[in-house]
């Protein structure tokens, strides 16, 4: 793509690195920004810098937070003994939008995927095991996507915590196999949480 300005080209190249943004879309966004008041572009740039430099991850659940402990974990009305294990922060947002779940979360930061070089040590699994070992957790709900990687991650965590006195369950398969949690509608996701089943019964015999 031939562009009349090196500055324009650099901006387009940077924006096109974002997920789902191609060069043409990036160009359209950059040209839009150039038409806006300079203050608006400055505000956008500053908000991104502040986000990148000051955002934190909750020390308890690894959710994105403005403070060391997120609002969900610090909320005394939440059931601290009920922990919902999810892949990333988008899943926390999806479940919170249902308004049904009243426990807390544990964000793994991904799923076990040997093909992509993602192993258990690269996920927040150890801190989950420590949380369960503390004796303050009564139930762990596996709410990962219904994919091979999600099932593998569920089973690995189950093996790590099965000797502790804790109940394990998984969301009901109202979520279609292969679907990501964040794309499920709120009603289906809410029902999947309410109708969760013991994890042991979900394990496929091999």
Backbone bond lengths (Angstrom), bond angles and torsions (degrees), N, CA, C in turn:
res aa  C-N    CA-C-N  psi(-1)  N-CA   C-N-CA  omega(-1)  CA-C   N-CA-C  phi
1 X - - - 1.472 - - 1.529 109.05 -
2 X 1.327 116.75 115.36 1.458 121.42 -179.95 1.527 109.75 -82.02
3 X 1.339 116.22 125.29 1.460 120.92 179.89 1.521 109.26 -120.86
4 X 1.335 116.92 146.82 1.467 120.25 -174.13 1.523 114.26 -77.42
5 X 1.353 117.88 -7.02 1.458 120.93 -175.28 1.520 110.28 -140.33
6 X 1.349 114.98 136.10 1.464 119.26 176.66 1.525 110.45 -67.84
7 X 1.318 117.67 -35.58 1.463 121.94 177.44 1.526 110.42 -62.17
8 X 1.334 115.47 -44.25 1.458 120.83 177.76 1.523 110.32 -62.83
9 X 1.324 115.94 -43.35 1.464 120.80 -179.56 1.524 111.45 -61.93
10 X 1.336 117.05 -42.37 1.465 120.63 179.44 1.523 111.57 -62.84
11 X 1.336 115.89 -42.75 1.465 119.90 179.64 1.519 110.94 -64.65
12 X 1.332 116.92 -42.67 1.462 121.28 178.91 1.523 110.81 -63.44
13 X 1.328 116.95 -42.01 1.468 120.25 179.85 1.524 111.47 -62.93
14 X 1.323 117.38 -39.60 1.470 120.49 -179.73 1.525 111.10 -67.96
15 X 1.318 117.63 -46.37 1.464 121.28 -177.78 1.521 111.20 -68.41
16 X 1.317 117.40 -33.06 1.466 120.45 -178.87 1.527 112.81 -69.92
17 X 1.334 117.11 -9.14 1.464 120.51 176.08 1.528 112.07 -79.97
18 X 1.327 116.99 -11.36 1.456 120.75 178.46 1.527 109.96 -71.83
19 X 1.348 118.05 149.03 1.476 120.77 -178.70 1.522 112.00 -58.98
20 X 1.321 116.36 131.87 1.458 121.22 175.84 1.510 114.90 77.43
21 X 1.327 116.61 5.62 1.467 119.86 -179.38 1.529 109.32 -110.62
22 X 1.330 116.73 114.90 1.458 120.95 175.84 1.517 110.71 -91.09
23 X 1.324 115.60 179.38 1.471 119.97 -177.59 1.532 112.03 -62.79
24 X 1.327 117.07 -39.83 1.467 119.48 -177.96 1.533 111.31 -67.91
25 X 1.329 116.42 -41.86 1.464 120.04 177.27 1.520 110.45 -65.66
26 X 1.335 116.38 -40.75 1.465 120.52 178.44 1.529 110.53 -61.24
27 X 1.319 116.26 -41.37 1.469 120.04 178.61 1.521 110.54 -63.29
28 X 1.318 116.86 -42.56 1.460 120.90 179.46 1.537 110.76 -61.83
29 X 1.332 116.49 -40.11 1.465 120.53 179.94 1.531 111.01 -67.79
30 X 1.321 116.47 -43.40 1.459 120.07 -179.94 1.526 111.01 -63.72
31 X 1.327 117.15 -43.77 1.463 120.30 178.84 1.532 111.15 -64.42
32 X 1.327 116.05 -34.62 1.469 119.72 175.98 1.525 110.72 -63.59
33 X 1.342 115.99 -43.34 1.461 119.78 179.94 1.525 111.20 -63.06
34 X 1.318 116.74 -36.42 1.455 120.37 -179.78 1.528 112.21 -66.79
35 X 1.329 116.53 -23.48 1.466 120.73 179.37 1.523 112.33 -83.83
36 X 1.343 115.84 -17.04 1.458 120.33 -177.50 1.532 110.45 -83.97
37 X 1.348 116.46 161.50 1.472 119.10 174.91 1.528 110.27 -57.57
38 X 1.310 117.56 144.56 1.460 121.52 -176.28 1.524 111.49 -59.24
39 X 1.344 116.60 -33.20 1.460 120.23 -179.71 1.531 111.50 -60.87
40 X 1.343 115.88 -36.02 1.459 119.55 -179.58 1.532 110.97 -66.32
41 X 1.320 116.48 -41.65 1.461 120.40 177.53 1.527 110.34 -66.14
42 X 1.332 116.35 -39.72 1.468 120.09 177.88 1.526 111.02 -62.58
43 X 1.335 116.38 -41.33 1.471 120.40 179.27 1.523 110.76 -62.66
44 X 1.343 115.92 -41.55 1.459 120.29 178.74 1.527 110.58 -62.49
45 X 1.326 115.90 -48.01 1.466 120.26 -179.56 1.526 111.44 -62.02
46 X 1.335 116.35 -42.80 1.467 119.96 -179.59 1.518 112.00 -66.15
47 X 1.340 116.63 -39.43 1.464 119.35 -179.91 1.520 111.02 -63.95
48 X 1.345 117.47 -36.47 1.459 121.29 178.00 1.529 111.09 -68.49
49 X 1.332 116.92 -39.78 1.462 120.89 178.29 1.522 111.39 -65.18
50 X 1.331 116.16 -44.26 1.468 120.32 178.96 1.530 110.36 -63.93
51 X 1.343 116.00 -42.34 1.462 120.57 178.05 1.526 110.61 -58.30
52 X 1.323 116.07 -49.02 1.473 120.24 -175.56 1.518 111.78 -67.59
53 X 1.316 117.66 -35.23 1.458 120.68 -174.81 1.520 114.35 -87.43
54 X 1.351 116.91 -25.83 1.457 118.94 -172.35 1.528 114.96 -114.69
55 X 1.346 117.30 -11.47 1.462 118.31 -178.39 1.528 109.81 -64.22
56 X 1.324 116.81 145.05 1.457 121.79 179.37 1.523 109.70 -124.54
57 X 1.313 115.43 167.17 1.454 121.80 173.20 1.518 107.85 -117.87
58 X 1.322 115.55 128.38 1.463 121.87 -176.69 1.530 110.18 -52.19
59 X 1.327 116.57 129.99 1.462 120.84 -179.06 1.521 112.28 -69.21
60 X 1.319 116.55 -17.01 1.461 119.92 -178.93 1.520 112.46 -93.13
61 X 1.341 116.80 -47.14 1.473 119.56 -173.29 1.529 114.35 -118.00
62 X 1.346 117.78 -8.86 1.470 123.39 179.47 1.529 113.54 73.19
63 X 1.323 117.37 16.32 1.462 120.83 174.60 1.527 108.75 -77.51
64 X 1.325 116.83 155.40 1.460 120.58 175.68 1.521 109.23 -64.57
65 X 1.329 115.77 137.95 1.461 119.38 -174.76 1.522 110.57 -153.31
66 X 1.336 115.63 158.29 1.464 120.30 172.66 1.526 110.67 -86.47
67 X 1.336 116.40 -18.06 1.461 122.40 -176.60 1.531 109.99 -123.50
68 X 1.353 116.31 173.12 1.465 120.23 -179.44 1.524 111.37 -61.94
69 X 1.328 117.04 -36.39 1.466 122.67 177.31 1.518 107.36 -117.41
70 X 1.343 116.73 126.56 1.467 120.73 -174.90 1.532 111.78 -70.64
71 X 1.323 115.22 166.92 1.464 121.14 -177.73 1.526 112.29 -62.01
72 X 1.342 117.01 -32.56 1.467 119.88 -178.89 1.515 110.57 -70.30
73 X 1.323 117.47 -47.78 1.471 121.09 -178.54 1.529 112.11 -66.99
74 X 1.332 116.80 -30.99 1.470 120.05 -178.11 1.522 112.66 -87.39
75 X 1.333 117.14 -3.81 1.462 121.62 -179.44 1.527 109.88 -78.64
76 X 1.318 117.32 113.88 1.467 121.76 -175.29 1.532 112.07 -68.12
77 X 1.322 117.61 -16.01 1.466 120.09 -179.36 1.539 111.42 -84.53
78 X 1.335 118.10 -9.62 1.459 120.81 178.17 1.531 109.82 -81.46
79 X 1.341 115.28 147.93 1.458 120.88 177.94 1.522 109.23 -79.99
80 X 1.316 116.25 100.39 1.461 121.34 -176.21 1.530 112.41 -67.80
81 X 1.330 116.79 -19.80 1.470 120.43 -178.63 1.531 112.52 -84.25
82 X 1.331 116.74 -5.80 1.463 121.96 -178.83 1.528 108.48 -111.30
83 X 1.338 116.66 110.29 1.465 121.54 -173.31 1.527 110.48 -114.68
84 X 1.315 116.35 124.16 1.462 122.67 178.26 1.527 108.68 -102.33
85 X 1.316 116.22 118.77 1.470 122.14 -177.61 1.522 109.46 -90.57
86 X 1.334 117.16 122.29 1.461 122.04 -179.11 1.521 109.89 -128.57
87 X 1.334 114.60 166.15 1.463 120.22 -177.99 1.519 112.11 -75.47
88 X 1.330 118.19 -52.36 1.457 119.89 -178.89 1.526 111.65 -147.26
89 X 1.330 115.85 -178.02 1.457 121.46 -172.17 1.526 112.30 -65.14
90 X 1.330 117.58 -25.65 1.472 119.94 178.97 1.523 110.59 -65.30
91 X 1.334 116.78 -31.55 1.466 120.29 177.94 1.527 111.18 -70.96
92 X 1.334 116.21 -35.64 1.471 119.73 175.15 1.524 109.22 -60.03
93 X 1.330 116.54 -45.63 1.468 120.68 -179.95 1.520 111.01 -62.26
94 X 1.342 116.85 -41.50 1.466 120.38 -178.98 1.517 111.05 -63.44
95 X 1.326 117.36 -44.26 1.465 120.75 -179.28 1.525 110.87 -69.68
96 X 1.329 117.25 -40.06 1.458 120.61 178.61 1.526 111.14 -61.25
97 X 1.324 116.96 -33.17 1.473 120.41 -179.82 1.524 112.44 -66.69
98 X 1.344 117.21 -20.12 1.465 119.06 177.46 1.519 111.44 -73.10
99 X 1.347 117.03 -25.53 1.458 121.25 -178.64 1.519 113.47 70.68
100 X 1.327 117.97 12.20 1.467 122.06 -174.91 1.520 112.57 -99.79
101 X 1.316 117.04 -43.19 1.463 120.01 -173.71 1.522 111.00 -77.01
102 X 1.335 116.48 129.71 1.459 121.50 -176.90 1.526 112.78 -117.64
103 X 1.329 116.10 11.40 1.453 119.66 177.54 1.517 110.59 -92.70
104 X 1.345 115.74 -154.13 1.461 121.05 177.61 1.537 108.49 -119.75
105 X 1.310 116.44 178.11 1.456 120.98 -174.04 1.527 111.64 -121.12
106 X 1.341 113.68 166.78 1.461 120.41 167.45 1.521 106.42 -140.99
107 X 1.329 115.81 114.14 1.460 121.62 -176.26 1.526 109.29 -92.30
108 X 1.329 116.33 118.48 1.463 121.18 -177.12 1.523 112.75 -75.36
109 X 1.331 116.47 -31.57 1.450 119.69 -176.86 1.522 113.43 86.50
110 X 1.336 115.82 17.22 1.462 120.27 179.33 1.518 111.04 146.45
111 X 1.335 115.85 -169.21 1.464 122.69 177.76 1.523 109.27 -130.99
112 X 1.311 116.46 153.44 1.459 120.15 176.32 1.523 109.01 -63.06
113 X 1.318 116.11 125.47 1.461 121.14 -178.45 1.535 108.84 -150.55
114 X 1.325 117.44 87.29 1.472 120.91 -177.17 1.522 113.43 -56.60
115 X 1.335 117.19 -33.37 1.465 120.24 -178.90 1.528 110.96 -61.56
116 X 1.335 116.27 -36.20 1.460 120.76 179.26 1.523 111.98 -95.71
117 X 1.333 116.30 7.27 1.457 120.78 176.78 1.515 114.78 77.25
118 X 1.332 116.92 22.86 1.465 120.90 179.59 1.529 109.14 -101.91
119 X 1.313 116.04 111.71 1.454 121.51 178.92 1.516 111.59 -109.39
120 X 1.334 117.92 174.76 1.468 121.88 -178.98 1.529 113.83 -56.39
121 X 1.337 116.72 -35.02 1.466 120.10 -176.70 1.520 112.33 -68.69
122 X 1.329 117.33 -17.16 1.463 120.76 -179.66 1.529 112.30 -92.11
123 X 1.325 116.37 -1.55 1.460 121.33 178.99 1.523 109.78 -111.38
124 X 1.332 115.82 166.91 1.474 120.85 -178.99 1.532 110.63 -85.20
125 X 1.327 115.43 56.48 1.465 120.33 -178.52 1.525 111.06 -90.42
126 X 1.317 116.56 -38.70 1.466 120.30 -178.51 1.516 111.29 -60.14
127 X 1.331 117.46 -41.61 1.461 120.24 -179.39 1.530 111.10 -68.86
128 X 1.335 117.00 -29.37 1.465 120.04 175.08 1.522 109.99 -67.69
129 X 1.317 116.41 -43.99 1.461 120.16 178.64 1.528 110.59 -61.30
130 X 1.319 116.69 -40.73 1.463 120.82 178.29 1.525 111.08 -63.79
131 X 1.328 115.30 -37.79 1.459 120.67 179.01 1.532 110.50 -63.90
132 X 1.333 115.52 -43.81 1.470 120.85 178.97 1.527 110.12 -67.05
133 X 1.325 117.13 -40.94 1.466 121.88 -178.14 1.527 112.24 -64.77
134 X 1.329 116.99 -22.20 1.470 120.31 -179.63 1.522 112.55 -66.51
135 X 1.355 116.00 -19.41 1.455 120.28 178.93 1.512 114.53 88.32
136 X 1.320 117.17 2.85 1.467 120.67 -177.80 1.525 113.25 -93.98
137 X 1.337 116.45 -2.10 1.471 121.00 -177.81 1.521 109.42 -106.53
138 X 1.335 116.82 128.30 1.456 121.79 178.56 1.525 112.29 -98.99
139 X 1.345 117.20 -32.67 1.462 120.31 -179.06 1.515 110.99 -143.92
140 X 1.327 115.70 137.04 1.462 122.86 174.06 1.522 107.52 -113.76
141 X 1.335 115.99 121.84 1.460 121.45 179.17 1.523 108.63 -102.51
142 X 1.332 116.83 121.93 1.454 120.74 175.76 1.527 108.48 -84.86
143 X 1.324 116.64 117.67 1.466 121.18 -178.46 1.524 110.38 -126.44
144 X 1.329 115.81 44.94 1.455 119.99 175.85 1.521 109.82 -88.46
145 X 1.310 116.60 163.63 1.461 120.83 -178.82 1.522 110.95 -65.30
146 X 1.336 115.80 153.28 1.464 122.28 -175.82 1.525 110.91 -82.22
147 X 1.313 115.97 61.58 1.462 122.65 178.69 1.515 108.88 -120.70
148 X 1.324 116.89 170.39 1.457 120.65 178.35 1.530 110.36 -59.82
149 X 1.334 116.21 -41.22 1.459 120.36 179.98 1.526 111.03 -66.90
150 X 1.339 116.46 -39.26 1.455 120.11 177.88 1.513 111.84 -64.51
151 X 1.335 116.53 -44.88 1.467 120.87 179.14 1.523 111.38 -64.56
152 X 1.334 117.19 -38.73 1.460 121.18 178.43 1.525 110.63 -63.51
153 X 1.313 116.33 -42.56 1.466 121.46 179.95 1.522 110.59 -66.19
154 X 1.334 116.87 -43.84 1.464 121.00 176.94 1.520 110.86 -55.83
155 X 1.334 115.65 -48.28 1.466 120.71 -175.62 1.526 110.80 -66.73
156 X 1.309 117.46 -38.28 1.468 120.59 178.70 1.531 110.13 -62.70
157 X 1.326 116.54 -47.70 1.467 120.05 -179.59 1.526 110.19 -63.68
158 X 1.337 116.10 -40.53 1.462 120.57 178.93 1.528 110.81 -57.42
159 X 1.312 116.42 -43.19 1.465 119.87 179.58 1.524 111.49 -65.19
160 X 1.328 116.86 -32.55 1.461 120.73 -178.86 1.527 112.66 -72.88
161 X 1.329 117.51 -29.53 1.469 119.81 -173.25 1.519 113.95 -114.08
162 X 1.341 118.21 -0.21 1.469 120.24 -172.38 1.525 113.19 -66.10
163 X 1.323 118.27 -21.61 1.463 120.33 -179.34 1.528 112.42 -83.62
164 X 1.326 116.79 -7.93 1.464 120.46 176.39 1.527 108.52 -87.00
165 X 1.307 115.13 156.42 1.466 120.57 -178.81 1.528 109.51 -81.02
166 X 1.343 115.55 73.08 1.457 120.41 -177.41 1.526 109.21 -140.77
167 X 1.309 116.08 140.42 1.460 121.87 177.29 1.517 109.16 -79.82
168 X 1.331 117.44 138.34 1.466 121.41 175.79 1.520 109.29 -119.99
169 X 1.325 116.00 137.81 1.459 120.55 179.39 1.521 108.65 -143.32
170 X 1.310 115.81 166.98 1.463 120.84 177.19 1.513 108.76 -134.35
171 X 1.335 116.57 151.18 1.460 119.40 -179.35 1.524 109.00 -64.45
172 X 1.315 116.31 146.99 1.455 121.73 -179.85 1.520 109.99 -63.86
173 X 1.319 117.07 153.63 1.447 121.58 -176.13 1.520 112.97 -79.90
174 X 1.329 115.56 40.14 1.450 119.13 168.93 1.516 108.88 -69.38
175 X 1.352 114.24 -20.84 1.454 120.18 174.59 1.518 107.45 -84.31
176 X 1.316 118.08 123.46 1.457 121.38 -176.29 1.521 110.97 -60.26
177 X 1.320 115.76 144.87 1.452 120.77 178.49 1.520 109.53 -59.42
178 X 1.326 116.41 131.08 1.457 121.64 -179.32 1.514 113.69 93.43
179 X 1.332 117.63 -9.81 1.463 120.27 -178.46 1.525 110.88 -82.83
180 X 1.331 116.06 147.64 1.451 121.51 173.32 1.520 108.53 -87.22
181 X 1.341 115.80 144.68 1.459 121.73 -173.78 1.523 112.26 -61.39
182 X 1.326 116.97 -38.43 1.462 120.18 -173.05 1.528 112.85 -65.08
183 X 1.360 117.47 -20.22 1.454 120.52 -177.54 1.526 112.77 -94.60
184 X 1.327 117.67 -2.75 1.465 120.44 179.48 1.529 109.78 -73.62
185 X 1.328 116.32 144.19 1.463 118.18 177.28 1.519 108.78 -71.56
186 X 1.334 116.00 157.00 1.458 121.65 -172.32 1.519 112.99 -62.44
187 X 1.333 117.74 -38.03 1.462 121.06 -179.04 1.531 110.55 -64.89
188 X 1.343 115.70 -48.67 1.460 120.16 -179.99 1.511 111.26 -62.21
189 X 1.332 117.13 -43.78 1.452 121.43 -179.58 1.522 111.11 -65.02
190 X 1.319 116.09 -41.93 1.472 119.90 178.21 1.511 112.00 -62.04
191 X 1.327 117.20 -44.03 1.468 120.70 178.77 1.521 111.26 -65.53
192 X 1.335 116.98 -35.19 1.455 120.47 179.34 1.529 110.82 -64.27
193 X 1.320 116.16 -34.52 1.462 120.26 177.34 1.520 111.46 -71.95
194 X 1.330 115.59 -45.42 1.463 120.06 -179.02 1.524 111.87 -64.97
195 X 1.331 116.46 -35.68 1.465 121.33 -177.26 1.519 112.83 -98.84
196 X 1.333 116.50 27.80 1.461 119.85 -179.43 1.526 110.75 -60.29
197 X 1.330 115.57 154.58 1.457 121.81 -175.68 1.522 109.90 -122.95
198 X 1.335 118.48 158.13 1.468 120.48 176.53 1.522 109.89 -56.89
199 X 1.318 116.43 136.91 1.464 119.05 -175.31 1.517 111.73 -62.35
200 X 1.335 117.43 -35.81 1.462 120.73 -177.69 1.522 112.62 -55.57
201 X 1.329 116.24 -34.90 1.463 119.86 -177.58 1.529 112.15 -76.45
202 X 1.317 116.52 -14.43 1.459 119.64 -178.18 1.527 112.62 -91.78
203 X 1.327 116.84 -10.05 1.458 120.20 -177.01 1.523 109.33 -73.27
204 X 1.317 115.40 125.75 1.467 120.25 -179.49 1.530 109.79 -78.96
205 X 1.318 117.58 135.22 1.459 119.57 177.13 1.525 110.77 -72.14
206 X 1.330 115.38 133.88 1.463 119.62 -179.83 1.534 109.68 -114.96
